[in-house]
């Protein structure tokens, strides 16, 4: 058999779209033959061969082609799930080349799982990243944040304009060097959900960070790094929480230690304060187990959560409107706004976490309101479904609410999951992409969060179709998509090399920091970067640092990927 060099989407001809890392032995194994719209659909055979192409383990004929309704390309599904033999393989098409090698293994995502969690270490603020832990991505500490100025919008009698506070630590939010409470809210909750859903699993997951081996799982060590920063963002005098810690404008493409811009905390907001309350209540619940290693931290988190709740009751709809703020106060703040004027979801989520942690009936009114708030795929501006997750997880411990309430929540939740499951993206056989509005800014987080929803549906029903659909979305993120990219830096045969991430651009290391999930296809193209290959929603992606609308990284995008990878690893097929 004669083999031609493998093509990619950047070169004319037929190519194979697939998970570029590999497949679990017992998992469904799907790849997609992609034929450009301008080509005649060829007759061909597909073969699964060992890496050296000596032995053929599976062969088949691509079935009926489906049209990719976005690009017009023709796609045919290859299902080689019958292969259960561990090894390194290639998929080949007669006359059209072979894929790069991939694995079939009992645990194909071990290195990926470690990297997507360790990515948070590389995003730490105020701490040097040492070679022993960061390797060639070691860097000096940046932004000590021990002198953070009270912006005029945040001034109060006890903290006047121009005075300063100390709020070190935390994670850089995205491609920039600022820290945002609202986005930390969903990020922290998602990571804590991962811990609460499978606590024993994390006992053996080591990410080789400075805290490793201290008796606390590394996922919690990383969570605590950001938690302590968040605690410093609460005004101890009244309990309100500053919306963000930021420079006045986005900094240049330089290393963190080279940026000496003044840093500010800006006005308090109800959204930030309720997100903070939800995080602190959940953290208090988790950290009780570690009270001897972390004396007082659980209690401090609960006290902070309750104080934040009281502030929110007094300021039930104080919205962060950056444009309006800049008309009143100087310096103008032009960094990410994370503005949100619909707060019903924040009220329900914060109340749920406080009630689950304390059992205090004063929160129940807002918890019960969740029954009139059908779930959605989570995003930073809509956190209602985080309350669903926690209630499903802890229902057996909290029976104060009637069984009918839980039945209604479950019915609404399964309706969401079924909507995802029953409207797949046929061309690539994934839930992701089944709706054009999946392809938004941060579309890859949509895929990962859909995966979380589907995994919760699987736990509720034990229907394997939900789990398989979640795994299909991981396949999407790892390469089974219209771009031919594995969207996680440092993994796969074709992954982003130029993410919109300042340290990866400025550090003189050719490879970007590993384990970061980039934003993904976004036909909005708000960055006006010139090199997008197409306006087709599922292929509107370019690996350029200027393309922040599709190639930036963000803490809230990595978090559901952490959940998705590790939940699939922790559960058997």
C-alpha angles and dihedrals in degrees: 000000000000117000126204123210112275116261127218129205088267093065127061119262143042118331140177121243113199149134100291096203101050148248138282113252095248097034128108108265116207133166130174129228107215119202116186115246090244093057131085111245105255131217108242146150124234122214136190107212135172116264093266090047094237101122131039113217099174138009135182147153119255106252127221112331120239120208117240096232091208103048100020090233119141117243132191125189120234111198113190096162091132090075107094100162118116117235147091115293147171131214112224135191119207107255094358107075137246137284122250113269119283134175137246106201144144090252110018095161102055096109092040092051093052093046099050090053095041088054086083090062089057088052095054118131125214096018132093114240104227125213091241089065105019101037113195090354091066113135143170121267116271135193102016088192092202089126109046115161126228104242114222089250089060099043121129135170091264095041107033125191113286097023116114143224134197118245109157127167128031127114130291102251102225137320090336133064101248131107123223127193096205094054091043087056098067091034095055093043092052093050091046089049087056090053097044093047094055110012098162092051092066094055090084100034106104121183097183098242126149092267096051112127096024093120094262122099112256093238088061092043088058093044090051091054090063094034094063090052091050091052089056090056093067117093102235091206099062108004097243119136126227112240095230147341108235151144115250092255136011111284126236127269095277138119117278093250090057096058112089099166118145111264125217141187110220134204123318117251136195092233093053092045095050092045087051091050092052093049094046094048092051092044091051090054093051098042095054087085090060098045093127094053093038104032113197097358096108091049092047091052093051092047090050091049094051092046090050090051091053091051090050091052088057092045104033098166111022100147124197105237106174096187092052091044091053090055089060106033141042143252092045114234114221103168124107111317104199087194118177126177098178105078103165091101093051091051092051095046097046091046091049094053092045092049094046090050099042107021087222110157094213089082096052096089090065093041091054090051087070089078088069093047109074114210125260135188101282123254133162092266096046115046101157093112091059085069090052090052093053095044092051091048097049102028094113090057096048115051098158089106119071120259089242089064092056092044090054092049091049092048092051092046094051089049088059092047092047092050088057094043097047098048103054128167095255096195093064099020094237134126088226110087096025088120125041090228089065086080102075134124101306094018091160089062087053088058093048094045091048085055091055092051091050093049091053089050089052091052091049096049107017086226104151091208089076093052092047091051090052090051088049090058089052087052087053092054092046096053114295093116142096095269099056090229130129096219097212115092114242096018135093129019095280112033134148114288098174109043120170092255119125100217092047089052098042105038100080090232108128094217120064122240104285129242098034120136112218122216099258136210114354120170089192088077090189092171092065089221106169102223106070107133096215146355091233104125097230094046101037094118134115129181097229129124090228090061099085091154091067108010106045121109127225138184093235091055095052094048099069089043088056088051095045097048096045097041089055091047092048096051124067123232 
